[in-house]
Amino acid sequence: MGGGTLTPRTFGPTSLVSHTVPFAAFVGHTSADTYVSTSARHCAIANCVLDAPVLLPAGVLVTSLEVDACDTNPTEDFGVNFLRAFGSGNVSGTGFVSSSGNPGCVVFTADVTPPHTIDNHENTYYLRFFSPVADSSLRLRAVRILYQLQVSEPSAIASFGDVPTNHPQFPFIEALVASGITAGCGNGNYCPDAPLTRGQMAVFLSKGLGLHFAP
């Protein structure tokens, strides 16, 4: 699967974060796509389609999918698509997981190739479960979407005279500027080699983490 180590953390670009979509979030694509729920969800008609919305933070990099499901059918398999809708009714698949054989209740995995950066301004995202049978031999328990945080790509023009585009910290300083965390040290400079005071650190951390007083 994608790079990184899956941990309970929800921050840091080196860790994989797991976003779980439970079976209860999946509903019929149309009113004809009926289903049955117990501790999982399966189709009540053959060739039915169930959809669930996906709400992920903008800019994260989706690397892989895990489908917690059961396949006890000797001849048929289910499929799960990670889809994005864009433009006027356009739909594109960004990841696909399917069962094979009848391995029972296991976790099926697949990489998202290439990894996809979430763009909530231009796209909407959802999961689609397809089952060719109308019984519990193919049933869905949950889908986990694994993603990583990432630093956005910088612009081609430097914001500061002392941090040119070939500076090793250029993309990270530009990300701070774009996020409104820093405006530099004055006179069009960032002063990348200057020491950081405790007061300046407080501004960086409070703005970067969105810290606030509880009501």
Number of C-alpha atoms within 10 A of each C-alpha: 13 20 12 14 11 15 11 10 10 14 13 12 15 13 19 26 24 21 16 15 19 16 24 15 14 22 19 17 15 11 7 11 17 18 19 15 15 11 10 18 25 28 27 18 17 14 13 21 23 23 22 21 16 17 13 17 12 12 16 21 23 26 24 27 28 22 24 19 22 24 23 16 18 11 9 16 20 22 17 24 19 24 21 21 15 15 9 6 6 9 14 12 15 19 22 21 20 16 21 15 12 16 14 14 16 14 17 18 18 16 18 23 14 13 17 16 17 20 16 15 8 10 14 18 21 16 22 20 27 22 25 16 20 17 17 21 21 27 27 28 21 20 25 18 22 23 30 25 20 14 14 13 10 15 13 9 9 17 20 22 12 15 20 14 18 9 12 10 12 19 20 14 23 23 17 17 16 15 11 12 17 18 15 16 12 9 8 13 14 19 15 16 7 8 8 10 8 9 8 12 11 11 13 16 12 13 16 14 9 8 10 8 4 4 3
